[in-house]
């Protein structure tokens, strides 16, 4: 099943995440296409090979609703991206949505995905959005821990059923 989470952005200001020395949060730029695709591919490799390429990421960045400042990355002192998230803003309705969000497999469990999520929510809040949404599949145990740690609450589930034919 899929799990859907919501978090109010209207309650109080979201502080900038505290990071270990040498790490910094910023948004991805056109100069980062290869590095940004690499961190996505690494993060999602646990589920199988990712189909993202520089070309389809470039197309995503060209979408009219794409806001480069909501494409948040966490990088180390050497410039290697460790985690990322893309936030999508529906300014008409005041809602932001995260999709996708990931962390390098060798960097999990250190709060890096939490840092990019909080930074993304902080940026959404600065744009006047009042609610943030995110979803995950029930098998993604790390996400099921991450989202509540960022203040999200589960608001719905979608169950999928399969019937074997023949």
C-alpha positions as CSV (number, residue, x, y, z in Angstrom):
1,X,0.0,0.0,0.0
2,X,1.0,3.6,-0.4
3,X,1.1,6.0,2.6
4,X,0.3,9.7,2.3
5,X,1.6,12.2,4.8
6,X,0.8,15.9,5.5
7,X,2.4,18.6,7.6
8,X,1.3,22.1,8.4
9,X,3.7,24.8,7.5
10,X,1.6,27.5,9.2
11,X,2.3,26.6,12.8
12,X,5.7,28.1,13.4
13,X,8.8,29.1,11.4
14,X,10.9,26.1,10.4
15,X,14.5,26.6,11.4
16,X,17.4,25.9,9.2
17,X,18.7,22.3,9.8
18,X,21.9,22.1,11.8
19,X,24.6,20.3,9.9
20,X,28.0,18.9,10.6
21,X,31.0,21.0,9.6
22,X,31.8,20.8,5.9
23,X,28.2,20.1,4.8
24,X,26.0,22.7,3.2
25,X,22.5,22.9,1.8
26,X,21.8,24.7,-1.5
27,X,19.7,24.2,-4.6
28,X,20.8,22.4,-7.7
29,X,21.8,24.5,-10.7
30,X,22.3,23.9,-14.4
31,X,26.0,23.2,-13.6
32,X,25.0,20.3,-11.4
33,X,23.1,18.1,-13.8
34,X,25.5,15.1,-13.7
35,X,26.0,15.3,-9.9
36,X,22.3,15.6,-9.3
37,X,21.4,12.6,-11.5
38,X,24.2,10.6,-9.8
39,X,22.8,11.2,-6.3
40,X,19.3,10.2,-7.5
41,X,20.5,7.0,-9.2
42,X,22.6,6.1,-6.1
43,X,19.7,6.8,-3.7
44,X,17.2,4.7,-5.6
45,X,19.6,1.8,-6.5
46,X,18.3,0.0,-3.5
47,X,15.0,-0.5,-5.4
48,X,16.7,-1.4,-8.7
49,X,18.3,0.5,-11.5
50,X,17.0,4.1,-11.9
51,X,15.9,5.2,-15.3
52,X,16.8,8.9,-14.7
53,X,19.3,10.4,-17.2
54,X,20.8,13.8,-17.6
55,X,18.4,14.4,-20.5
56,X,15.2,13.6,-18.7
57,X,16.4,15.5,-15.6
58,X,17.0,18.5,-17.9
59,X,13.5,18.1,-19.2
60,X,12.1,18.0,-15.7
61,X,14.0,21.3,-14.9
62,X,12.4,22.9,-18.0
63,X,8.8,22.1,-16.7
64,X,6.9,25.4,-16.1
65,X,6.0,24.5,-12.5
66,X,9.7,23.5,-11.6
67,X,11.3,25.9,-9.1
68,X,15.0,25.5,-9.0
69,X,15.2,26.8,-5.5
70,X,13.0,23.9,-4.3
71,X,15.5,21.4,-5.8
72,X,17.5,21.1,-2.6
73,X,20.7,19.3,-2.3
74,X,23.1,18.5,0.6
75,X,26.7,18.5,-0.4
76,X,29.9,17.7,1.4
77,X,33.1,19.8,1.4
78,X,34.3,18.1,-1.8
79,X,31.1,19.0,-3.6
80,X,29.6,15.5,-3.6
81,X,25.9,15.5,-3.2
82,X,24.7,13.3,-0.3
83,X,21.0,13.8,-0.3
84,X,18.3,15.7,-2.3
85,X,14.7,16.5,-2.6
86,X,12.5,18.3,-5.1
87,X,9.6,20.4,-3.8
88,X,6.7,21.3,-6.0
89,X,4.7,24.4,-5.1
90,X,1.0,24.9,-5.7
91,X,0.8,28.5,-4.8
92,X,-2.9,28.8,-5.7
93,X,-3.8,26.3,-3.0
94,X,-0.9,26.9,-0.7
95,X,0.3,23.3,-0.8
96,X,3.8,21.9,-1.4
97,X,4.6,18.4,-2.4
98,X,7.9,16.5,-2.2
99,X,8.7,14.1,-5.1
100,X,11.3,12.7,-5.3
101,X,13.5,12.6,-2.2
102,X,16.6,10.5,-1.6
103,X,19.9,9.9,0.1
104,X,22.9,8.0,-1.0
105,X,22.9,4.5,0.2
106,X,26.3,5.0,2.0
107,X,25.0,8.1,3.7
108,X,21.7,6.9,5.3
109,X,21.0,7.1,9.0
110,X,22.9,10.4,9.5
111,X,20.0,12.8,9.2
112,X,20.8,14.0,5.7
113,X,17.4,13.2,4.2
114,X,15.8,14.9,7.2
115,X,18.0,18.0,6.5
116,X,17.0,18.4,2.9
117,X,13.3,17.8,3.8
118,X,13.3,20.4,6.5
119,X,15.1,22.9,4.2
120,X,12.6,22.2,1.5
121,X,9.7,22.9,3.9
122,X,11.5,26.0,5.1
123,X,11.6,27.2,1.5
124,X,8.0,26.3,0.9
125,X,7.0,28.2,4.0
126,X,8.9,31.3,2.8
127,X,6.8,31.1,-0.4
128,X,3.6,31.4,1.7
129,X,2.6,27.7,1.5
130,X,0.6,26.4,4.4
131,X,0.8,22.6,3.9
132,X,3.5,20.1,2.8
133,X,2.6,16.7,1.4
134,X,4.7,13.6,0.8
135,X,4.0,9.9,0.0
136,X,5.8,6.6,0.1
137,X,5.2,2.9,-0.4
138,X,4.7,0.8,2.8
139,X,7.9,-1.2,2.1
140,X,10.0,1.9,2.4
141,X,10.8,1.6,6.1
142,X,13.4,4.5,6.1
143,X,10.8,6.9,4.7
144,X,8.2,5.7,7.2
145,X,10.6,6.8,10.0
146,X,11.9,10.0,8.2
147,X,8.6,11.7,7.5
148,X,7.2,11.6,11.1
149,X,10.6,12.8,12.4
150,X,10.0,15.9,10.2
151,X,6.5,16.5,11.7
152,X,4.5,14.8,9.0
153,X,1.4,12.7,10.0
154,X,-0.1,9.9,8.0
155,X,-3.4,11.1,6.6
156,X,-4.3,8.3,4.1
157,X,-3.4,5.0,2.6
158,X,-4.1,3.5,-0.8
159,X,-4.2,-0.3,-0.9
160,X,-3.5,-2.2,-4.1
161,X,-5.0,-5.6,-4.9
162,X,-3.9,-8.1,-7.5
163,X,-5.9,-11.0,-8.8
164,X,-4.1,-13.9,-10.5
165,X,-5.8,-14.9,-13.7
166,X,-5.9,-18.4,-15.2
